[in-house]
Amino acid sequence: MTSMNGKVVLITGGARGVGTEVARRLHAKGARLVLTDLDAEPLRALAEDLGGPDRALSVVADVCDLASMESAVAQAVEQFGGIDVVMANAGIASYGSVLAVDPATFRRVIDVNVVGVFHTVRAALPSIIERRGYVLVVSSLAGYAAGPGLAAYHASKAGSEHFANALRLEVAHLGVDVGSAHMAWIDTPLVQDAKADLPAFTKMLAALPGPLGKTTSVQACGSRFVTGIEKRSNRINVPGWVGALRWLRPLVQTPLAERGIRKITPVLLPQMDAEVAGLGRSLSARTQALEQE
């Protein structure tokens, strides 16, 4: 286990959800934090609650803009001397089937969830290498198994996992460890917004077998993340059973394993697309407002 006392941790998407929970837990262990997000007010409030700039620096930054992330890293280095851990956590999801989703929104999901991970890591990596630190890329169970109506999200999370796998090979000889995090449904604003906007999404979750449709608390997820960061884990799975899907991936993608989801898709996917059309947007209202600022 690595002590987090005095370590400097950069977290993107830090204003809400898992980012906020991990920040609070690492702060309690003595870490100094650099928190980025597009949502300025909750980001500022969190940083102030965690002790202000001496312990928690907040930087409004867009992961889709490399210069913005380089500026955030420069401020972190100036304030704290360097970065020991970077957690590429910022992510969004779109609504609707491949035929129904807004094409610009589909591209934005890829930009945030894949290109944004690259920008975050690219900006922080020189300092991480200098300190022989740790990189955590937040992927998802969606990187292991696909589902209808979320093609951009699934594609992006599979991409971010393989980015982490490639990066791990590139920097291992430099003393840097790289992990990817894979979560089932977590009770974050992303999932809450989807449930509120799309009754078909809620029905689809309820129809999934066994634990696949269950939602895990942000607190439980944050606890697993912090343990993984301390251990510099290659993979963090939340809940633990998610890790089995990595090994079962070829079986999960067979017609037999997909039988249940194939049965409900002809009913629920058109309903979801109709709900997306009624909303007039392929993002949650909160995410769309931030995108338009």
C-alpha positions in Angstrom: 0.0 0.0 0.0 1.2 3.5 -0.8 0.6 6.2 1.8 -1.4 9.1 0.2 -0.2 11.5 2.9 1.3 14.5 1.1 0.7 13.0 -2.4 -0.6 15.3 -5.1 -3.6 13.9 -7.0 -5.2 15.4 -10.1 -8.8 14.4 -10.6 -10.8 15.5 -13.7 -14.6 15.5 -13.4 -14.1 16.5 -9.8 -17.2 18.5 -9.1 -19.7 15.6 -8.6 -20.1 11.9 -8.3 -17.2 9.6 -8.0 -14.7 12.4 -8.6 -16.0 14.2 -5.5 -16.2 11.1 -3.4 -12.6 10.1 -4.2 -11.4 13.6 -3.5 -12.9 13.7 -0.1 -11.5 10.2 0.8 -8.0 11.1 -0.4 -8.2 14.4 1.4 -8.9 12.5 4.6 -5.8 10.5 4.0 -3.6 13.6 3.7 -3.5 14.0 0.0 -3.3 17.4 -1.7 -5.8 17.7 -4.6 -6.1 19.4 -8.0 -9.7 19.2 -9.1 -10.9 20.1 -12.6 -14.3 20.3 -14.1 -16.5 22.5 -16.3 -19.0 23.1 -13.5 -17.3 26.0 -11.8 -19.5 26.6 -8.7 -19.7 23.1 -7.2 -16.0 22.6 -8.0 -15.1 25.8 -6.2 -17.3 24.9 -3.2 -15.7 21.5 -2.9 -12.2 22.9 -3.0 -13.1 25.4 -0.3 -14.6 22.6 1.8 -11.4 20.6 1.5 -9.2 23.4 2.8 -8.8 25.8 0.0 -5.7 26.2 -2.2 -3.3 24.9 0.4 -4.9 21.5 0.2 -7.3 21.6 -2.8 -6.8 23.6 -5.9 -9.8 24.0 -8.3 -9.3 24.7 -12.0 -12.1 25.1 -14.5 -10.8 23.1 -17.5 -12.2 21.3 -20.5 -10.5 17.9 -21.0 -11.2 18.2 -24.7 -8.8 21.1 -24.9 -5.1 20.1 -24.4 -4.0 23.6 -23.7 -6.6 23.9 -20.9 -5.3 20.7 -19.3 -1.7 21.8 -19.7 -2.6 25.0 -17.9 -4.3 23.0 -15.1 -1.2 20.8 -14.7 1.1 23.9 -14.7 -1.0 25.4 -11.9 -0.7 22.2 -10.0 3.1 22.1 -10.4 3.4 25.7 -9.3 1.2 25.2 -6.3 2.3 21.8 -5.1 5.6 21.1 -6.9 4.3 18.2 -9.0 1.7 15.5 -9.5 1.9 11.9 -8.1 -1.4 10.5 -9.2 -3.7 11.5 -12.1 -7.3 10.1 -12.2 -8.8 10.7 -15.7 -12.4 10.6 -14.5 -14.3 13.1 -16.6 -17.0 11.4 -18.7 -20.4 11.9 -20.3 -23.0 9.6 -22.0 -25.4 10.2 -24.8 -29.0 8.9 -25.3 -30.5 7.0 -28.1 -29.8 4.3 -30.7 -27.3 4.8 -33.5 -30.1 6.0 -35.8 -31.6 8.3 -33.2 -28.6 9.9 -31.4 -27.6 13.4 -32.4 -24.3 12.9 -34.4 -22.6 15.9 -32.8 -23.4 14.5 -29.4 -22.0 11.1 -30.4 -18.8 12.8 -31.4 -18.7 14.8 -28.2 -18.9 11.6 -26.1 -15.9 10.2 -27.9 -14.1 13.5 -27.5 -14.6 13.7 -23.7 -14.3 10.0 -22.9 -11.3 9.1 -25.1 -9.6 12.2 -26.4 -10.1 13.9 -23.0 -8.4 11.0 -21.3 -5.4 11.4 -23.7 -5.3 15.2 -23.0 -5.4 14.6 -19.3 -2.7 12.0 -19.3 -0.5 13.8 -21.9 -0.5 17.0 -19.8 0.2 15.2 -16.5 2.6 12.5 -17.6 5.9 14.4 -17.4 5.3 15.1 -13.7 4.0 11.6 -13.1 7.1 10.1 -14.7 9.3 12.4 -12.6 7.7 11.2 -9.4 7.3 7.6 -10.6 3.6 8.0 -10.0 0.3 6.3 -10.9 -2.3 6.9 -13.7 -5.9 5.8 -13.3 -8.1 5.8 -16.4 -11.8 5.6 -15.5 -13.4 3.1 -18.0 -16.5 1.1 -17.2 -18.1 -2.3 -17.2 -19.2 -0.9 -20.6 -15.7 -1.6 -21.8 -16.3 -5.3 -21.3 -19.9 -5.7 -22.4 -22.2 -3.7 -24.7 -25.8 -2.6 -24.5 -28.3 -1.0 -26.8 -28.9 2.8 -26.8 -25.5 3.7 -25.5 -23.2 3.0 -28.4 -21.0 6.1 -28.0 -20.5 5.4 -24.3 -19.6 1.8 -24.8 -17.2 2.5 -27.7 -15.5 5.2 -25.7 -15.1 3.1 -22.6 -13.6 0.2 -24.5 -11.3 2.8 -26.1 -10.2 4.2 -22.8 -9.5 0.8 -21.4 -7.2 0.0 -24.3 -5.5 3.4 -24.0 -4.7 2.4 -20.4 -3.4 -1.0 -21.6 -1.1 0.6 -24.2 0.1 3.3 -21.8 0.9 0.7 -19.1 3.4 -0.9 -21.5 4.9 2.4 -22.5 5.7 3.7 -19.0 6.3 0.5 -16.9 10.1 0.8 -17.3 9.9 4.4 -16.0 8.4 3.3 -12.7 4.9 4.5 -13.5 1.9 2.2 -12.9 -1.3 2.5 -14.9 -4.7 1.2 -14.0 -8.2 1.3 -15.4 -11.4 1.4 -13.4 -14.5 -0.6 -14.4 -17.8 0.0 -12.7 -21.3 -1.3 -13.2 -24.1 1.2 -12.5 -23.1 3.7 -9.9 -25.5 6.2 -8.3 -23.9 9.2 -9.9 -25.6 12.2 -11.6 -24.9 10.5 -14.9 -27.1 7.5 -14.0 -29.6 9.6 -12.0 -30.1 11.9 -15.0 -30.6 9.0 -17.4 -33.2 7.4 -15.1 -35.1 10.7 -14.7 -35.0 11.5 -18.5 -35.7 8.0 -19.9 -38.3 5.6 -18.4 -37.2 3.1 -21.0 -33.7 3.2 -19.5 -35.0 2.4 -16.0 -37.1 -0.5 -17.5 -34.0 -1.8 -19.3 -32.0 -1.9 -16.0 -34.8 -3.7 -14.3 -34.9 -6.3 -17.0 -31.2 -7.1 -16.7 -30.4 -10.5 -15.0 -28.9 -10.8 -11.5 -26.5 -8.1 -10.4 -26.3 -6.5 -13.9 -29.1 -4.1 -13.2 -28.2 -3.2 -9.7 -26.9 0.3 -8.7 -24.0 0.7 -6.4 -23.6 3.7 -4.1 -21.0 6.4 -4.8 -19.6 5.8 -1.3 -18.8 2.1 -2.0 -17.3 3.0 -5.4 -15.1 5.7 -3.9 -13.8 3.3 -1.2 -12.8 0.8 -3.9 -11.2 3.5 -6.0 -9.1 4.8 -3.1 -7.9 1.2 -2.2 -7.0 0.7 -5.8 -5.1 4.0 -6.0 -3.2 3.1 -2.8 -2.3 -0.3 -4.3 -1.5 1.2 -7.7 -3.8 -1.5 -9.1 -3.8 -2.5 -12.8 -7.6 -2.8 -12.6 -10.3 -1.6 -10.2 -13.6 -3.3 -10.5 -16.8 -2.1 -8.8 -18.5 -4.3 -7.6 -15.8 -7.0 -7.5 -17.8 -9.3 -9.8 -17.3 -6.9 -12.7 -13.8 -8.2 -13.0 -15.1 -11.6 -14.1 -16.6 -10.0 -17.3 -13.1 -9.2 -18.5 -12.3 -12.9 -18.6 -15.8 -13.9 -19.9 -15.9 -11.2 -22.6 -15.9 -13.6 -25.5 -18.8 -15.5 -24.0 -20.7 -12.3 -23.1 -20.7 -11.4 -26.8 -22.3 -14.6 -28.0 -26.0 -14.8 -29.1 -26.7 -17.1 -26.2 -25.5 -14.7 -23.6 -27.2 -11.8 -25.4 -30.5 -13.6 -25.6 -32.1 -11.7 -22.8 -31.2 -8.2 -23.9 -32.1 -9.1 -27.5 -35.5 -10.1 -26.3 -36.3 -6.7 -24.7 -34.5 -4.4 -27.2 -37.2 -4.5 -29.9 -39.7 -3.1 -27.3 -37.5 -0.8 -25.2 -35.2 0.7 -27.7 -38.0 2.3 -29.9 -39.5 3.6 -26.6 -36.1 5.1 -25.6 -35.7 6.7 -29.0 -39.2 8.2 -28.8 -38.3 9.6 -25.4 -35.1 11.1 -26.7 -37.1 12.7 -29.6 -39.5 14.1 -27.0 -36.7 15.6 -25.0 -35.1 17.2 -28.1 -31.6 16.4 -26.8 -29.3 13.4 -26.6 -27.6 14.5 -23.4 -28.9 15.2 -19.9 -30.1 18.8 -19.4 -27.3 19.4 -16.9 -24.5 18.1 -19.2 -26.0 20.0 -22.2 -26.1 23.3 -20.2 -22.4 22.9 -19.4 -21.5 22.1 -23.0 -23.2 25.3 -24.1 -21.5 27.6 -21.7 
